């Protein structure tokens, strides 16, 4: 259940002011843009679940942002938790006109858009771990600072959610392998600025992809993801459905967005779903 912004305790942490919803709407909801509405709630279980439940009544471009998620989910139903107002917890409703067989590129597209927006606004080099993690460098170590989750919402809609750790301090990290923009040396942790940049970037990338009929090569998406992907060129272990594992070097992305792994026997296998573990850094 969502709680509207404006209830008590909004300024309980002066280092983490609430998002300015009216200003965000003025900046982002425009007749010639993708975003048609933007709502900010104080707390909810999952922005993806909330937006999916309303998909039948909302137009494309609806944006839901939570100051705190109490039941945020990542891939494989992993929990995503963070202190209130310490990050960006956002879901958007899309109704792609591109062929449905190309919709698998949407989480990868979102990764490129979020990384591009954060580089512009936070000055942090954000790389992508296939298929949907956002990585930053903290004291020379690779850390996960965000993630993406795309889910179908009926026959014609997709809800894409992304979470980014913005101002988490070291003692607030949920696991030692986590990071945040603050810990990565961001020049700005103003969440209004970051959210505007990310949503504008997503508008740009989604429009380009749609105009190319979802073609990842023609839209430049495949090349952009390849350039920003920290998984390629590394030895990886893919933990696949059915408790099967695959080890080898991640060499490329195919036209469907799958990770192509070169195996020890000299062959290759395209991985479309599974958990990827980085085993070594690129040469």
C-alpha positions as CSV (number, residue, x, y, z in Angstrom):
1,X,0.0,0.0,0.0
2,X,1.4,3.4,-0.9
3,X,1.6,6.4,1.4
4,X,1.3,9.8,-0.3
5,X,4.3,12.1,0.1
6,X,3.6,14.8,2.7
7,X,2.9,12.7,5.8
8,X,4.9,13.3,9.0
9,X,8.6,12.9,9.3
10,X,9.5,14.2,5.8
11,X,12.5,16.1,7.2
12,X,13.6,13.6,9.7
13,X,17.0,13.3,8.0
14,X,18.2,16.7,6.8
15,X,21.0,15.1,4.8
16,X,18.3,13.3,2.8
17,X,15.5,15.7,1.8
18,X,12.4,14.4,0.1
19,X,12.1,14.6,-3.7
20,X,10.4,17.7,-5.0
21,X,7.5,16.1,-6.9
22,X,5.9,19.2,-8.4
23,X,9.3,20.4,-9.7
24,X,10.0,16.9,-11.2
25,X,6.6,16.9,-12.9
26,X,7.2,20.4,-14.4
27,X,10.6,19.3,-15.7
28,X,9.6,15.9,-17.1
29,X,5.9,15.7,-17.9
30,X,5.7,17.4,-21.3
31,X,3.3,17.0,-24.3
32,X,6.2,16.0,-26.6
33,X,7.9,13.7,-24.2
34,X,7.5,10.1,-23.1
35,X,6.5,10.8,-19.4
36,X,2.8,11.4,-18.9
37,X,2.5,11.4,-15.1
38,X,4.9,11.2,-12.2
39,X,3.9,10.3,-8.6
40,X,6.1,10.2,-5.6
41,X,5.0,8.2,-2.5
42,X,6.6,8.2,0.9
43,X,6.7,4.4,1.2
44,X,5.4,1.3,-0.6
45,X,6.1,-2.4,-0.8
46,X,7.2,-2.4,-4.5
47,X,6.8,0.3,-7.1
48,X,6.8,-2.4,-9.8
49,X,3.9,-4.2,-8.2
50,X,1.9,-1.0,-7.6
51,X,2.4,0.2,-11.2
52,X,1.6,-3.2,-12.7
53,X,-1.6,-3.4,-10.7
54,X,-2.7,-0.1,-12.4
55,X,-1.4,-0.8,-15.8
56,X,-4.9,-1.2,-17.3
57,X,-5.9,2.3,-16.3
58,X,-2.7,4.2,-17.0
59,X,-1.2,5.4,-20.3
60,X,2.3,4.7,-21.4
61,X,4.8,6.9,-19.6
62,X,3.5,6.7,-16.1
63,X,6.3,7.0,-13.5
64,X,6.0,5.9,-9.9
65,X,8.8,6.8,-7.4
66,X,9.0,5.8,-3.8
67,X,11.1,7.4,-1.1
68,X,11.3,4.0,0.6
69,X,10.5,0.4,-0.6
70,X,9.8,-2.1,2.1
71,X,9.5,-5.1,-0.3
72,X,11.6,-4.1,-3.2
73,X,12.5,-7.0,-5.5
74,X,15.4,-7.8,-7.8
75,X,15.9,-10.7,-10.1
76,X,15.3,-14.2,-8.7
77,X,13.0,-12.5,-6.1
78,X,16.0,-11.1,-4.2
79,X,15.1,-8.4,-1.7
80,X,16.2,-4.8,-2.3
81,X,16.4,-2.7,0.9
82,X,17.8,0.7,1.7
83,X,17.1,3.5,4.2
84,X,14.3,6.0,3.3
85,X,15.4,8.7,0.8
86,X,18.8,7.1,0.4
87,X,18.3,6.2,-3.3
88,X,16.1,6.2,-6.3
89,X,13.4,3.6,-6.4
90,X,11.5,4.0,-9.6
91,X,9.1,2.2,-12.0
92,X,7.9,3.2,-15.4
93,X,5.1,1.9,-17.6
94,X,5.9,1.2,-21.2
95,X,3.7,0.0,-24.1
96,X,6.3,-0.9,-26.8
97,X,5.2,-0.8,-30.4
98,X,8.3,-2.8,-31.3
99,X,7.9,-6.5,-32.0
100,X,7.4,-8.5,-28.8
101,X,10.4,-10.7,-29.5
102,X,12.6,-7.6,-29.1
103,X,11.1,-6.6,-25.7
104,X,13.9,-8.6,-24.0
105,X,16.2,-5.7,-24.8
106,X,14.2,-3.3,-22.5
107,X,16.1,-4.1,-19.2
108,X,19.4,-3.7,-21.2
109,X,18.2,-0.5,-22.7
110,X,17.3,0.8,-19.2
111,X,20.7,-0.1,-18.0
112,X,22.3,1.9,-20.7
113,X,20.0,4.8,-20.0
114,X,20.5,4.8,-16.3
115,X,24.3,4.6,-16.6
116,X,24.3,7.4,-19.1
117,X,22.1,9.6,-17.0
118,X,24.2,9.0,-13.9
119,X,27.5,9.7,-15.7
120,X,26.1,13.1,-16.8
121,X,24.6,14.1,-13.4
122,X,26.7,12.4,-10.8
123,X,30.0,12.2,-12.6
124,X,30.3,8.5,-11.7
125,X,31.5,5.9,-14.2
126,X,28.8,3.3,-14.0
127,X,29.3,0.0,-15.8
128,X,26.8,-2.8,-16.5
129,X,26.9,-6.4,-15.3
130,X,24.8,-8.5,-17.6
131,X,21.9,-8.6,-17.6
132,X,20.7,-5.9,-15.1
133,X,23.2,-4.8,-12.5
134,X,24.7,-1.3,-12.2
135,X,28.3,-1.3,-11.0
136,X,30.5,1.4,-9.5
137,X,34.1,1.4,-8.2
138,X,34.6,2.0,-4.5
139,X,38.2,2.1,-3.3
140,X,39.2,0.3,-6.4
141,X,36.7,-2.5,-5.9
142,X,33.7,-3.3,-8.1
143,X,30.5,-2.8,-6.2
144,X,26.8,-3.2,-7.1
145,X,25.0,0.1,-6.7
146,X,21.8,-0.6,-8.5
147,X,19.6,-3.0,-10.4
148,X,16.8,-3.3,-13.0
149,X,13.7,-5.5,-13.1
150,X,11.4,-5.7,-16.1
151,X,8.0,-7.4,-15.9
152,X,5.1,-7.9,-18.3
153,X,1.9,-6.2,-17.3
154,X,-0.8,-7.7,-19.5
155,X,-0.5,-8.3,-23.2
156,X,0.8,-4.9,-24.3
157,X,2.7,-3.4,-21.4
158,X,6.0,-3.7,-19.5
159,X,6.8,-2.3,-16.1
160,X,10.5,-1.5,-15.8
161,X,11.8,-0.8,-12.3
162,X,15.3,0.5,-11.4
163,X,16.9,1.1,-8.0
164,X,20.1,3.0,-7.4
165,X,21.9,3.5,-4.1
166,X,22.6,7.2,-3.9
167,X,23.7,8.3,-0.4
168,X,24.2,5.1,1.5
169,X,27.2,5.3,3.8
170,X,29.5,2.4,4.4
171,X,27.8,1.3,7.7
172,X,24.4,1.2,5.9
173,X,25.3,-1.2,3.1
174,X,23.2,-4.3,3.1
175,X,26.1,-6.6,2.0
176,X,29.9,-6.0,1.7
177,X,29.7,-6.2,-2.1
178,X,27.2,-3.3,-2.3
179,X,28.1,0.3,-3.1
180,X,26.6,3.7,-3.6
181,X,27.1,6.8,-5.7
182,X,28.3,8.6,-2.5
183,X,31.0,6.0,-1.8
184,X,32.0,6.1,-5.5
185,X,32.8,9.8,-5.2
186,X,29.8,11.3,-6.9
187,X,30.0,15.1,-7.6
188,X,26.3,15.3,-6.7
189,X,23.9,13.2,-4.7
190,X,20.9,15.5,-5.3
191,X,18.2,12.9,-6.1
192,X,16.1,15.4,-8.0
193,X,19.0,16.2,-10.3
194,X,19.8,12.5,-10.7
195,X,16.2,11.4,-11.4
196,X,15.7,14.1,-14.0
197,X,18.9,13.1,-15.8
198,X,18.1,9.4,-15.7
199,X,14.5,9.8,-16.9
200,X,15.5,12.1,-19.8
201,X,18.1,9.6,-20.8
202,X,15.6,6.8,-20.7
203,X,13.2,8.9,-22.8
204,X,16.0,9.4,-25.4
205,X,17.0,5.8,-25.6
206,X,13.5,4.3,-25.6
207,X,12.5,6.7,-28.4
208,X,15.5,5.8,-30.5
209,X,14.9,2.1,-30.0
210,X,11.2,2.5,-30.9
211,X,12.0,4.4,-34.1
212,X,14.3,1.6,-35.1
213,X,11.4,-0.9,-34.5
214,X,13.3,-2.4,-31.6
215,X,16.3,-3.3,-33.7
216,X,19.2,-3.3,-31.3
217,X,21.8,-2.8,-34.0
218,X,20.1,-0.1,-35.9
219,X,19.2,1.8,-32.7
220,X,22.8,1.7,-31.5
221,X,21.6,-0.1,-28.3
222,X,23.6,-3.3,-28.9
223,X,26.9,-1.3,-29.4
224,X,26.2,1.0,-26.4
225,X,25.5,-1.9,-24.1
226,X,28.6,-3.8,-25.3
227,X,30.8,-0.7,-24.7
228,X,29.5,-0.3,-21.2
229,X,29.3,-3.9,-20.2
230,X,31.8,-5.0,-17.5
231,X,30.9,-8.7,-18.1
232,X,32.4,-8.9,-21.6
233,X,36.0,-10.1,-21.8
234,X,35.9,-11.8,-18.4
235,X,35.8,-15.3,-17.3
236,X,32.4,-16.0,-15.8
237,X,30.3,-18.6,-14.2
238,X,26.7,-18.8,-15.3
239,X,24.3,-20.4,-12.8
240,X,21.5,-21.5,-15.1
241,X,18.0,-22.8,-14.5
242,X,17.8,-26.5,-13.5
243,X,20.9,-26.1,-11.3
244,X,23.2,-26.3,-14.3
245,X,26.4,-24.2,-14.4
246,X,28.5,-23.0,-17.3
247,X,32.0,-21.5,-17.1
248,X,33.9,-19.7,-19.9
249,X,34.7,-16.3,-21.3
250,X,31.9,-13.8,-22.0
251,X,32.6,-12.8,-25.5
252,X,29.6,-10.9,-26.9
253,X,25.9,-10.2,-26.9
254,X,23.8,-11.8,-29.6
255,X,20.9,-10.1,-31.4
256,X,18.5,-11.2,-28.7
257,X,20.5,-9.7,-25.9
258,X,21.8,-13.0,-24.7
259,X,25.3,-13.4,-23.3
260,X,27.5,-15.5,-25.5
261,X,30.0,-17.6,-23.5
262,X,33.0,-19.3,-25.1
263,X,33.4,-22.7,-23.4
264,X,36.5,-24.7,-22.7
265,X,35.8,-27.1,-25.5
266,X,36.0,-24.4,-28.1
267,X,32.3,-23.9,-28.6
268,X,30.0,-21.1,-27.6
269,X,26.6,-21.0,-25.7
270,X,24.2,-18.1,-25.6
271,X,22.8,-17.6,-22.1
272,X,19.3,-15.9,-21.9
273,X,18.6,-16.3,-18.2
274,X,20.6,-17.1,-15.1
275,X,22.9,-15.6,-12.5
276,X,26.4,-14.4,-13.7
277,X,29.4,-14.5,-11.4
278,X,32.5,-12.5,-12.5
279,X,35.5,-14.7,-12.0
280,X,38.3,-12.4,-13.1
281,X,38.8,-8.9,-14.4
282,X,39.5,-8.2,-18.1
283,X,43.1,-8.4,-19.3
